[in-house]
Amino acid sequence: EAHKLLQPADKTLKEMAIEFAEYQVCVDVFITTQSYVDIASISVI
């Protein structure tokens, strides 16, 4: 059940990650916030 909670809510970022990999682009993500962030969706990048 826990693995279902860690799945991305939106497939858009997954598609971006595939395109980044195709062009060998590196993405650094820095997350600092006091509100909710969907880390599971961002993790595919």
LINJO-V944115 format. One record per residue. N is the residue number from 1. RES is the residue in one small letter. OMEGA is omega in degrees with one decimal (NA if undefined). NEAR is the number of other ideal C-beta (glycine too) atoms within 10 Angstrom. D_LAST is the distance of its C-alpha to the last C-alpha in Angstrom with 2 decimals. Layout:
n = <N	N>
res = <RES	RES>
omega = <OMEGA	OMEGA>
near = <NEAR	NEAR>
d_last = <D_LAST	D_LAST>
This chain:
n = <1	2	3	4	5	6	7	8	9	10	11	12	13	14	15	16	17	18	19	20	21	22	23	24	25	26	27	28	29	30	31	32	33	34	35	36	37	38	39	40	41	42	43	44	45>
res = <e	a	h	k	l	l	q	p	a	d	k	t	l	k	e	m	a	i	e	f	a	e	y	q	v	c	v	d	v	f	i	t	t	q	s	y	v	d	i	a	s	i	s	v	i>
omega = <-177.6	-179.7	176.8	180.0	-177.4	178.1	178.9	178.6	-175.8	-178.6	-178.3	-179.0	176.2	178.4	176.7	-179.6	178.1	178.8	176.7	-179.4	179.3	-179.6	179.4	178.8	177.5	179.8	173.6	-178.3	176.0	-176.3	174.5	-176.5	175.3	179.8	-176.3	173.3	180.0	-177.0	179.5	178.6	-179.3	-173.8	-179.6	178.8	NA>
near = <4	5	6	6	7	9	10	17	9	11	10	11	17	14	11	14	17	10	10	13	11	8	6	6	10	6	9	5	8	4	7	5	6	5	4	6	11	11	11	14	16	14	14	16	14>
d_last = <23.02	20.53	17.88	18.23	17.44	14.06	12.93	10.82	13.54	12.26	11.13	10.37	6.65	6.84	9.17	7.38	4.89	8.43	10.09	8.34	9.31	12.62	13.45	12.21	10.40	9.00	7.08	8.74	8.41	11.94	12.99	16.75	18.44	21.50	20.42	18.15	14.35	12.49	10.32	9.98	8.32	5.87	5.37	3.79	0.00>
